[in-house]
Amino acid sequence: MTRNTQVPADLTAPPITTLLARFVARHPSRGWSEAVEREAHRTFYNWLGCAIGAAQHEAADAAVAAVQLLQPAPQASVLGRREQVDMASAALVNGITSHTFDFDDTHLKTIIHPAGPVASAVLALAEHRGSSGREVLDALVLGIDVACRIGNVMYPDHYDRGWHITGSTGMLGAAAGCARLLGLDEAQTAMAIGIAASQPVGLREQFGTMTKPFHPGGAARAGLMSALLASQGFTASPRALEAPRGFVQVASDKRAWNEATDELGERFEISFNTYKPFACGIVIHPSIDACVQLRGQGVTPDQVKHIELRVHSLVLELTGKKAPKDGLQGKFSVYHGCAVGLIHGRAGEEEFSDAVVTDPRVVALRDKVQAAVDDSIAEAAVHVTAVLLDGRRVEVRVEDAIGSLRNPLSDAQLEAKFQALVVPVLGEAKARDITAACASLASLPDVRALTALCRPQ
Amino acid sequence: MTRNTQVPADLTAPPITTLLARFVARHPSRGWSEAVEREAHRTFYNWLGCAIGAAQHEAADAAVAAVQLLQPAPQASVLGRREQVDMASAALVNGITSHTFDFDDTHLKTIIHPAGPVASAVLALAEHRGSSGREVLDALVLGIDVACRIGNVMYPDHYDRGWHITGSTGMLGAAAGCARLLGLDEAQTAMAIGIAASQPVGLREQFGTMTKPFHPGGAARAGLMSALLASQGFTASPRALEAPRGFVQVASDKRAWNEATDELGERFEISFNTYKPFACGIVIHPSIDACVQLRGQGVTPDQVKHIELRVHSLVLELTGKKAPKDGLQGKFSVYHGCAVGLIHGRAGEEEFSDAVVTDPRVVALRDKVQAAVDDSIAEAAVHVTAVLLDGRRVEVRVEDAIGSLRNPLSDAQLEAKFQALVVPVLGEAKARDITAACASLASLPDVRALTALCRPQ
């Protein structure tokens, strides 16, 4: 809870604001490997599913009601809803919904959820302009690179201080992405990033409230407006990030400047992005993964005498709730996670609903799960043994849970996640059509063909 | 340039978010002294003059052009211009213009310019709602109290870190003022302040660019939107200000919690607000004041052999430019300030124009000003001697310059300042009518009668 170190002002910081701006303005379209291009598609698709999935959440209702008070022009879509609002408000609301289920992407090096701020801003602007899918992908890759690189410069000190790093770097990524989409030159792009630098959004104290998902939404909005201001000649300091009273030095004692520009244009931070398979904290993921694997090996709930977990102590500290009473409590119960993994073979937002958490089948199996602490097991690992009524023991050991960087979700798993989020909101036909549009996003002439699909009939 | 101290998280902070919210929601209308009420009128009037005065500045042009890209509904006026835009954009632009000339109010205890964020948000919302002048004054006094009290909690550490404290406390005051205007209850008001707490706006690195005045504008916008969100049921932490990962502890090592609530409802921070008589840094003010006094005593430029200043060393460090070449450089020249004080009897924005700075009469007199450092003289004081061609010596000593807390601008001086700002933009008749409307603001049934006056024909 205390800061790591106290450091004096650094008067010799390199000019990272202008270096990043030049990169964003000049880097060639699709100037990266096939692997980066694939990750850009996966990042966009995962973000879109999360945003649509939470479209009917009460946080979305409240946010839409608030922006409607501005009587906005119908410039861009609220994904998964009928409303169209001005592009800045669309960036705000879509940023909120994409993070509402805590089910979005994670740049594991910094625990930034980068798509929320960047994609929400970029798509809203692109929809209003009728930009192509190629332009959106370019803006997304470059915007995420800026946000995550500044995250790398400051993490962990910046996060440890209490900043919700997704929103307090996201405005930079959103500004950069929107500047790219607008075709700003490098000087104007530096202004866009500079204006955004004055607007970090996010405190960790807000976790557990609607203001947590507000952070990526607010960052998306701030970044989009910063780019629009820069496009009209508004000025900022060209050293807004690195100066002694610039953003990084004001908000962090760690200032690893090299992270901003090392291998710039060669290494892309979107390569380190991951997608959650389960709609809960990352610490339960190995246990759920193991139980899904048990199910895959033919173990059924009625065969089970009990299930033994050996886990790192942190798992029980954070998620040791024995008898969760509702969906939210279910997210803090490794026992519940194991039960739905074995019964349903998944743990999406639906498996953390009140109905599933109180389902007698789930409760009965949950009560058969026993957990023992074994600190020889890593935080990200688990050893699970299913002891069956016929005396058999089926064991599964997970070292790298599904969804981690070394064991990423397959495209098919990502699509299943998307379907589970989107079908309840838009139906199967639209979910299928959106999936197809996202798969060919790079060749989509106008993203309005995609955003139209994201509105209910 | 380094932080004062490093302090651990404070787990015992009092619940200032909810205490301030209760105060804002429950304090009676006009529940303060005649002196506070008078200062509220003066604060509003001074802010309005600054906003109108800068309406044609290129920063205003760029900001208006950017918000027009949102195709905003005509809900509220851009003061001093024809455009009407949505209320959130009006809050943004009016906040920008009110600080563009660096000529707005100053809460000297914290160097916050409080009206920029608070009045800009409150008037835009009030115009859209058709609120009364009384409601605006109540919201202004209470909103400024919240912003400046949080400033008192954190100043100077928060400012020393590099935060532009006007925009990084202003969002709280704007949220509080708008919550009051909306009639939110104390729980919703706490949410409004809480949502705003995640959105500080402002880095000191931006000084010298358009993003400096963007800070109060961005804070106004953020606070207004926070109140609208809270009115629609959006939630935040009720400990967003004081928790270990809440705003104050994240953004400051100084946490004088008592400042948030000492004499709450009895002492009002707006009582400590001051108004600049001269459109330049405060350090030159005593010298200009003295030269205006010389003029009042009948000294004319053609009588002067030379003018001798005895000043604190800081005056020459900050404003020692001997031969300024343009208006901006003129703001950093005590010599120029003295010349316009004696010639024009004032030093408003016009006296820092390129034309006046290069006017041969001004240049000739400026060259006759001599300054000597005398550190027995306080920073806020000056000793000026006019040595005349006929051998006479006329001396003026200023201890508390005009515009300071101990020697505030008179109402007549404030009106003269207002006229100088507003007449060039709106003409004499409107300037007079607006002055009359502001004087009777407390009894104005609908502020749209005032804002209509602030648009050119």
Boltz contact constraints between the chains, C-beta under 6 A:
constraints:
  - contact:
      token1: [A, 1]
      token2: [B, 9]
      max_distance: 6.0
  - contact:
      token1: [A, 1]
      token2: [B, 244]
      max_distance: 6.0
  - contact:
      token1: [A, 2]
      token2: [B, 8]
      max_distance: 6.0
  - contact:
      token1: [A, 3]
      token2: [B, 6]
      max_distance: 6.0
  - contact:
      token1: [A, 6]
      token2: [B, 3]
      max_distance: 6.0
  - contact:
      token1: [A, 6]
      token2: [B, 6]
      max_distance: 6.0
  - contact:
      token1: [A, 8]
      token2: [B, 2]
      max_distance: 6.0
  - contact:
      token1: [A, 9]
      token2: [B, 1]
      max_distance: 6.0
  - contact:
      token1: [A, 62]
      token2: [B, 232]
      max_distance: 6.0
  - contact:
      token1: [A, 62]
      token2: [B, 233]
      max_distance: 6.0
  - contact:
      token1: [A, 62]
      token2: [B, 234]
      max_distance: 6.0
  - contact:
      token1: [A, 65]
      token2: [B, 232]
      max_distance: 6.0
  - contact:
      token1: [A, 66]
      token2: [B, 228]
      max_distance: 6.0
  - contact:
      token1: [A, 66]
      token2: [B, 229]
      max_distance: 6.0
  - contact:
      token1: [A, 66]
      token2: [B, 232]
      max_distance: 6.0
  - contact:
      token1: [A, 69]
      token2: [B, 228]
      max_distance: 6.0
  - contact:
      token1: [A, 70]
      token2: [B, 86]
      max_distance: 6.0
  - contact:
      token1: [A, 70]
      token2: [B, 88]
      max_distance: 6.0
  - contact:
      token1: [A, 71]
      token2: [B, 73]
      max_distance: 6.0
  - contact:
      token1: [A, 73]
      token2: [B, 71]
      max_distance: 6.0
  - contact:
      token1: [A, 86]
      token2: [B, 70]
      max_distance: 6.0
  - contact:
      token1: [A, 88]
      token2: [B, 70]
      max_distance: 6.0
  - contact:
      token1: [A, 161]
      token2: [B, 250]
      max_distance: 6.0
  - contact:
      token1: [A, 162]
      token2: [B, 245]
      max_distance: 6.0
  - contact:
      token1: [A, 162]
      token2: [B, 250]
      max_distance: 6.0
  - contact:
      token1: [A, 195]
      token2: [B, 211]
      max_distance: 6.0
  - contact:
      token1: [A, 198]
      token2: [B, 201]
      max_distance: 6.0
  - contact:
      token1: [A, 198]
      token2: [B, 202]
      max_distance: 6.0
  - contact:
      token1: [A, 198]
      token2: [B, 203]
      max_distance: 6.0
  - contact:
      token1: [A, 198]
      token2: [B, 206]
      max_distance: 6.0
  - contact:
      token1: [A, 198]
      token2: [B, 211]
      max_distance: 6.0
  - contact:
      token1: [A, 199]
      token2: [B, 201]
      max_distance: 6.0
  - contact:
      token1: [A, 201]
      token2: [B, 198]
      max_distance: 6.0
  - contact:
      token1: [A, 201]
      token2: [B, 199]
      max_distance: 6.0
  - contact:
      token1: [A, 202]
      token2: [B, 198]
      max_distance: 6.0
  - contact:
      token1: [A, 203]
      token2: [B, 198]
      max_distance: 6.0
  - contact:
      token1: [A, 203]
      token2: [B, 245]
      max_distance: 6.0
  - contact:
      token1: [A, 203]
      token2: [B, 247]
      max_distance: 6.0
  - contact:
      token1: [A, 203]
      token2: [B, 250]
      max_distance: 6.0
  - contact:
      token1: [A, 204]
      token2: [B, 245]
      max_distance: 6.0
  - contact:
      token1: [A, 205]
      token2: [B, 237]
      max_distance: 6.0
  - contact:
      token1: [A, 205]
      token2: [B, 240]
      max_distance: 6.0
  - contact:
      token1: [A, 205]
      token2: [B, 243]
      max_distance: 6.0
  - contact:
      token1: [A, 205]
      token2: [B, 245]
      max_distance: 6.0
  - contact:
      token1: [A, 205]
      token2: [B, 246]
      max_distance: 6.0
  - contact:
      token1: [A, 206]
      token2: [B, 198]
      max_distance: 6.0
  - contact:
      token1: [A, 206]
      token2: [B, 236]
      max_distance: 6.0
  - contact:
      token1: [A, 206]
      token2: [B, 237]
      max_distance: 6.0
  - contact:
      token1: [A, 209]
      token2: [B, 235]
      max_distance: 6.0
  - contact:
      token1: [A, 209]
      token2: [B, 236]
      max_distance: 6.0
  - contact:
      token1: [A, 209]
      token2: [B, 237]
      max_distance: 6.0
  - contact:
      token1: [A, 210]
      token2: [B, 234]
      max_distance: 6.0
  - contact:
      token1: [A, 210]
      token2: [B, 235]
      max_distance: 6.0
  - contact:
      token1: [A, 211]
      token2: [B, 195]
      max_distance: 6.0
  - contact:
      token1: [A, 211]
      token2: [B, 198]
      max_distance: 6.0
  - contact:
      token1: [A, 211]
      token2: [B, 236]
      max_distance: 6.0
  - contact:
      token1: [A, 228]
      token2: [B, 66]
      max_distance: 6.0
  - contact:
      token1: [A, 228]
      token2: [B, 69]
      max_distance: 6.0
  - contact:
      token1: [A, 229]
      token2: [B, 66]
      max_distance: 6.0
  - contact:
      token1: [A, 232]
      token2: [B, 62]
      max_distance: 6.0
  - contact:
      token1: [A, 232]
      token2: [B, 65]
      max_distance: 6.0
  - contact:
      token1: [A, 232]
      token2: [B, 66]
      max_distance: 6.0
  - contact:
      token1: [A, 233]
      token2: [B, 62]
      max_distance: 6.0
  - contact:
      token1: [A, 234]
      token2: [B, 62]
      max_distance: 6.0
  - contact:
      token1: [A, 234]
      token2: [B, 210]
      max_distance: 6.0
  - contact:
      token1: [A, 235]
      token2: [B, 209]
      max_distance: 6.0
  - contact:
      token1: [A, 235]
      token2: [B, 210]
      max_distance: 6.0
  - contact:
      token1: [A, 236]
      token2: [B, 206]
      max_distance: 6.0
  - contact:
      token1: [A, 236]
      token2: [B, 209]
      max_distance: 6.0
  - contact:
      token1: [A, 236]
      token2: [B, 211]
      max_distance: 6.0
  - contact:
      token1: [A, 237]
      token2: [B, 205]
      max_distance: 6.0
  - contact:
      token1: [A, 237]
      token2: [B, 206]
      max_distance: 6.0
  - contact:
      token1: [A, 237]
      token2: [B, 209]
      max_distance: 6.0
  - contact:
      token1: [A, 240]
      token2: [B, 205]
      max_distance: 6.0
  - contact:
      token1: [A, 243]
      token2: [B, 205]
      max_distance: 6.0
  - contact:
      token1: [A, 244]
      token2: [B, 1]
      max_distance: 6.0
  - contact:
      token1: [A, 245]
      token2: [B, 162]
      max_distance: 6.0
  - contact:
      token1: [A, 245]
      token2: [B, 203]
      max_distance: 6.0
  - contact:
      token1: [A, 245]
      token2: [B, 204]
      max_distance: 6.0
  - contact:
      token1: [A, 245]
      token2: [B, 205]
      max_distance: 6.0
  - contact:
      token1: [A, 246]
      token2: [B, 205]
      max_distance: 6.0
  - contact:
      token1: [A, 247]
      token2: [B, 203]
      max_distance: 6.0
  - contact:
      token1: [A, 250]
      token2: [B, 161]
      max_distance: 6.0
  - contact:
      token1: [A, 250]
      token2: [B, 162]
      max_distance: 6.0
  - contact:
      token1: [A, 250]
      token2: [B, 203]
      max_distance: 6.0
